[in-house]
Amino acid sequence: MESIYRTGLGQDSHRFLPEDSSKPCILGGVIFDGVPGLDANSDGDVILHALCNAITSLTGVPILGGIAVDLCRKDGITDSAVYLEKALETLGKQTIVHAAITIEGKRPRVDDRLEAMRKKVAQLLNVEVKRVGITANSGDGLTDFGCGDGLQCFCILTTVEKS
């Protein structure tokens, strides 16, 4: 039996809404209080969006530019977990081996919430928690994200298909 490994790269970024916004900041399906939400048609979860984009790079099926737009416009669905669920359906026989996720932003501080995010992402991907790695950095003020204007996320997704 031959194993075919594939790697997908995804990225997403959004600016924060004004401080008085009531929209929550959601990262990896976890709500962060005290930080305004991200400016997006959806909930703006940059982690789940980067995962969707990584899946698109594996399958060629446009999730955020296609399926998610339709779900948002036609059905009013803004939950990025639903978009990720649709993206996962496009993987076919590919099984997720590992997800490596990096967030760049000055805020929110995520260190004490990394494990909750890992667990939620693992649940959404239907993999063991040990197959999800999440790191975060401030960007040292070198970008708009490092200055606190928004968040950026990169994701590398590894899959295997056994034939």
C-alpha positions in Angstrom: 0.0 0.0 0.0 1.5 3.3 -1.1 1.1 6.5 1.0 0.8 9.8 -0.7 1.6 12.8 1.5 0.4 16.3 0.6 1.0 19.7 2.2 -1.3 22.7 2.0 -0.5 26.2 3.0 -3.1 28.7 4.1 -3.1 32.3 5.3 -5.7 34.7 6.5 -5.7 38.2 8.1 -8.3 40.7 9.3 -8.2 44.1 10.9 -9.9 44.7 14.3 -13.2 46.5 14.4 -13.4 49.7 16.5 -13.0 49.2 20.2 -16.7 49.8 20.8 -17.8 46.9 18.6 -20.0 44.3 20.2 -18.7 41.5 17.8 -16.5 39.1 19.7 -13.0 38.1 18.8 -12.9 34.4 18.0 -9.7 32.5 17.4 -9.7 28.7 16.7 -13.3 28.6 17.8 -12.5 30.2 21.2 -13.9 33.6 22.2 -11.5 36.2 23.6 -13.1 38.8 25.8 -11.9 42.4 26.0 -10.8 42.5 22.4 -12.9 43.7 19.5 -13.9 41.3 16.8 -12.3 41.1 13.4 -13.6 43.0 10.4 -15.1 40.3 8.2 -18.4 39.2 6.8 -18.1 36.1 8.9 -17.0 35.8 12.5 -13.4 36.5 11.2 -11.7 33.5 12.8 -8.3 33.8 11.1 -7.3 30.4 12.3 -10.2 28.6 10.8 -10.0 30.7 7.7 -6.3 29.8 7.3 -7.2 26.1 7.7 -9.8 26.5 5.0 -7.3 28.1 2.7 -4.8 25.3 3.4 -7.5 22.8 2.3 -8.1 24.8 -0.8 -4.4 24.6 -1.6 -4.6 20.8 -1.3 -7.9 20.3 -3.3 -8.2 23.4 -5.5 -11.8 23.8 -4.3 -12.4 27.5 -3.4 -13.9 27.5 0.1 -13.6 31.1 1.4 -14.0 32.7 -2.1 -16.7 30.3 -3.1 -18.6 28.0 -0.7 -18.3 30.3 2.4 -19.5 33.4 0.4 -22.6 31.5 -0.7 -23.3 30.3 2.8 -22.9 33.8 4.1 -24.9 35.6 1.5 -27.7 33.0 0.8 -28.1 31.4 4.2 -26.6 34.1 6.6 -24.2 31.6 8.0 -21.2 33.5 9.5 -19.7 30.7 11.7 -16.3 29.8 10.3 -16.6 26.3 11.8 -19.3 25.6 9.2 -17.0 26.8 6.4 -14.3 24.5 7.8 -16.7 21.6 7.9 -17.5 22.1 4.2 -13.8 22.4 3.4 -13.1 19.1 5.1 -15.7 17.4 2.9 -13.6 18.3 -0.1 -10.5 16.3 1.1 -11.9 13.0 -0.2 -9.6 10.1 0.8 -7.0 12.5 2.3 -6.6 12.1 6.1 -5.1 14.9 8.2 -1.8 14.1 9.7 -0.9 17.4 11.3 -1.9 21.1 11.4 0.8 23.7 12.2 -0.7 27.1 13.0 1.0 30.4 13.7 -0.8 33.6 14.7 0.8 37.0 14.5 -0.6 39.9 16.5 0.1 42.2 19.4 -3.3 41.3 20.9 -5.0 39.3 22.3 -2.6 37.5 24.6 -3.2 33.9 23.7 -0.7 32.0 25.8 -3.1 30.9 28.4 -5.7 29.9 25.8 -3.5 27.9 23.4 -4.5 24.5 24.8 -8.3 25.4 24.5 -7.7 26.5 20.9 -5.7 23.3 20.2 -8.5 21.2 21.6 -11.2 23.0 19.7 -9.3 22.9 16.4 -8.6 19.2 16.9 -12.3 18.6 17.5 -13.2 20.5 14.3 -10.6 18.6 12.3 -11.6 15.3 13.9 -8.0 14.5 14.9 -6.1 13.9 18.2 -5.0 17.1 20.0 -1.3 16.0 19.5 -1.8 16.5 15.8 -2.5 20.3 16.2 0.3 22.8 17.0 -0.4 26.4 17.6 2.2 29.1 18.2 1.8 32.9 18.5 4.0 35.9 18.3 3.7 39.6 18.6 5.5 40.5 15.4 7.6 42.9 17.5 5.7 45.9 16.1 7.2 45.4 12.6 3.8 45.0 10.8 0.3 46.3 11.3 -0.4 43.0 13.1 2.5 43.5 15.4 1.2 47.0 16.1 -2.1 45.7 17.2 -4.2 46.7 14.2 -5.3 43.1 13.4 -4.4 39.5 13.3 -2.6 37.3 10.7 -2.5 33.5 10.7 -0.6 31.0 8.7 -1.4 27.2 8.6 0.5 24.3 7.1 -1.8 21.2 6.8 -0.3 17.8 6.1 -2.5 15.0 4.8 -1.9 11.4 3.7 -3.8 9.3 1.3 -3.3 5.5 1.2 -3.8 3.8 -2.1 
